[in-house]
Amino acid sequence: MTKATQGFSTRAIHDGQEPDPLTGAVNVPIYLSSTYAQEEIGKNKGHEYARVSNPTRDALETNLASLEGGTSAHVFGSGMAAIMAMVTMLRSGDHVICGENVYGGTARLFNQIVVNYGIEFTYVDTSDVGAVRRAIKPETKLMHIETPTNPLMTLTDIRAVADVCHERDVELSVDNTFMSPYFQRPIELGADIVMHSTTKFLNGHSDGLGGVLVGTTPKHKEQFAFVQKCTGGILSPFESWLILRGVKTLAVRMKQHDESGRKVAAFLAQHSKVRQVFYPGLADHPQHELAKKQMSGFGSMISFETGSLANANALLKSVRVCTLGESLGGVETLISHPATMTHAAVGEKERARLGITDGLVRISVGIEDVDDLLADLDQALAQV
Ligand SMILES: *Cc1c(COP(=O)(O)O)cnc(C)c1O
């Protein structure tokens, strides 16, 4: 039940989650049932078979549609499964514009699987609205972007590119994983579809995989529900419940991620061993003004340049509170090396073109005491 008049935190805690009508349980139970009793032919209580729908999953989908301001949401077994479901809107011969610096797995899916079905991709620096305009062809059906990008934190003006897309009947999809709906709501800025890896900030505790597509039209609702039913890459009831639980604290977690993110970015920016910091919250970020306009916070994703692979390695093997690992968006601080981890599959040449150097380090600032994080980074940087 969506009451858009209520605030974000209220909706995060209540939408889709009325107390259980049978028992009064305030939490939506994990419904472990593959099938549902039917009273007579064609008569059921709204559920028939768990690939098609599940009450725990329904609650999460109602909740996420409300938070992103869409008309329906559809959850899948991972962020990649959600993107694959979105691709089923396309037909052979269609053309897609994709941000040139999207999540490595997204580019791998497009370039190594989806191209084999006669769908063409053009990678564009979508921070340049003119480049987006020039890339649109009569066959273009979809544009898929991330803002800010991973790991260089380049922004795309969502409203500007949405306008360009809509002039030419192209749908705009935004991977909103880095910001979460707490800080950025692309649909309010004109996007047609929002996608998330719920694995990251939405779940927030690094304990479950998931993905979501939030749609804005009856066609999205029909198509994405149909893909869930036909291909079966759905989210399990347990993971749906984990994300429902995670989302209840999304607002307070994001506030802390943002507050600590700003402090860590400021600390890195003044540190003599750090050559450059990429964070939209810093006044010298080239798109700081756009960041203030389209996001209500800057989040906690920060990248910084240490100068070389050896420097990055010296830092990464010395951290004690920060954990060296892939992924992001959890309560714990995760630190990673894009060139050899998230962006290894991109290839050396393309990394050089994008500016992903061997000395670049990415940090997802968690919600530990920020002084402990600063002390940890300080002692680790001393090893550089
Ligand atoms: C992690 C991630 C994905 C992929 O999601 P999975 O849940 O790992 O399949 C997609 N986009 C972004 C921005 C991500 O960080």
PDBQT file of the ligand as one rigid body, heavy atoms in Angstrom, charges set to zero:
ROOT
HETATM    1  C1  LIG A 401      26.993  -5.406  -7.633  1.00  0.00    +0.000 C 
HETATM    2  C2  LIG A 401      26.446  -4.574  -8.717  1.00  0.00    +0.000 A 
HETATM    3  C3  LIG A 401      25.697  -5.129  -9.765  1.00  0.00    +0.000 A 
HETATM    4  C4  LIG A 401      25.455  -6.619  -9.876  1.00  0.00    +0.000 C 
HETATM    5  O1  LIG A 401      24.654  -7.084  -8.848  1.00  0.00    +0.000 OA
HETATM    6  P1  LIG A 401      24.724  -8.573  -8.237  1.00  0.00    +0.000 P 
HETATM    7  O2  LIG A 401      23.723  -8.528  -7.152  1.00  0.00    +0.000 OA
HETATM    8  O3  LIG A 401      26.126  -8.793  -7.768  1.00  0.00    +0.000 OA
HETATM    9  O4  LIG A 401      24.364  -9.505  -9.352  1.00  0.00    +0.000 OA
HETATM   10  C5  LIG A 401      25.180  -4.270 -10.714  1.00  0.00    +0.000 A 
HETATM   11  N1  LIG A 401      25.408  -2.935 -10.660  1.00  0.00    +0.000 NA
HETATM   12  C6  LIG A 401      26.134  -2.378  -9.679  1.00  0.00    +0.000 A 
HETATM   13  C7  LIG A 401      26.362  -0.906  -9.683  1.00  0.00    +0.000 C 
HETATM   14  C8  LIG A 401      26.690  -3.172  -8.686  1.00  0.00    +0.000 A 
HETATM   15  O5  LIG A 401      27.422  -2.607  -7.719  1.00  0.00    +0.000 OA
ENDROOT
TORSDOF 0
